[in-house]
Amino acid sequence: MPRRRQPTARQERLGAELRKLREAAGLKGREAASLLGTDAAQMSQIEAGTAGVSEERVRRLAAQYSCTDAALIDALVAMATDRAHGWWEEYRGRLPTPFMDLPELEHHASHRWDVEFLHIPGLLQTPEYARALFAYVNPEFPESDVERWVEHRMKRRVIIERPDPVPYEALVHEAALRIRVGDRTAARAQLVRVLELSEADHVTVRVIPFDLDDFGGAGSAMVYAGGPVPRLDTVVRDGPSGPVFIDAEAQLSRYRTLFRRVEAASLDPGRSRDFIHRLAKEL
């Protein structure tokens, strides 16, 4: 297979998981390469995601690494053989690469959790809210660029609007609900939109109120995307140049625990809807 110039985060993750299996088996890269009848350089490219790998090779490596987790192996095979090009590909070269990786991650997610403190989660945003947000944060952007970002964000909502939606839970702080990113009318419309989406069976919205005692989780904003098996889960956090993808097992465990702690501290869905409805009436 030809070498990739710029692998996607999904392709890099496949390579990283194969490397973890090899290291757990106590094998060197050159030893694994010999099992495939190739050289160490090719093996290095496979583990970096810059070279593809066939289903047969994935299964052969898993067997040689003594991996008996059938669900994990099947998931890695699916990653290796997926040739689908999603809607996000039309933005390649028009938006930064990490913003292609995020909708691809969401497309394959088994579930999605969000924790937000300052902004309404992207999947719940109205076009007006997103437009005001992008325009404010990037005042140097021409209107056409802002519209491209808004369009991209709105298309990402497909994962909770399609016929087979992803189970979605959002923990949103009261601050995010009260901050008027747009004008009063846009702020009210945004709260109404959150209420409408929260009525869906697969969408859960919980509010973290200001008056919560002993709450130190304000730095725990995250996007948590579930994989086909927990080992392939991914946490996404904002970085200086865009989203940062976290997949180390110890970190994933930490973020799962953190999400559950914030969830336990938040209002239940019914009280959360009442809370948001009250805020909308105040505007």
Protein Blocks (a to p, Z undefined) as FASTA:
>chain_A
ZZdfbdcfklmmmmmmmmmmmmmnopafklmmmmnopafklmmmmmnopaccdfklmmmm
mmmnopabfklmmmmmmmmmmcbdcfklmmgojacfklmmmmmmmmmpcbdcdddfkbcc
fklpcfklmmmmmmmmmmmbcfklmmmmmmmmmmmmmmmmmmbdcdddddddfklmmpcf
bafklmmmmmmmmmmmmmpmkbccddddfklghiaklmmgccddddfbfklgccddddfk
bccddfbfklmmmmmmmmmmmmmmpccfklmmmmmmmmmmmZZ
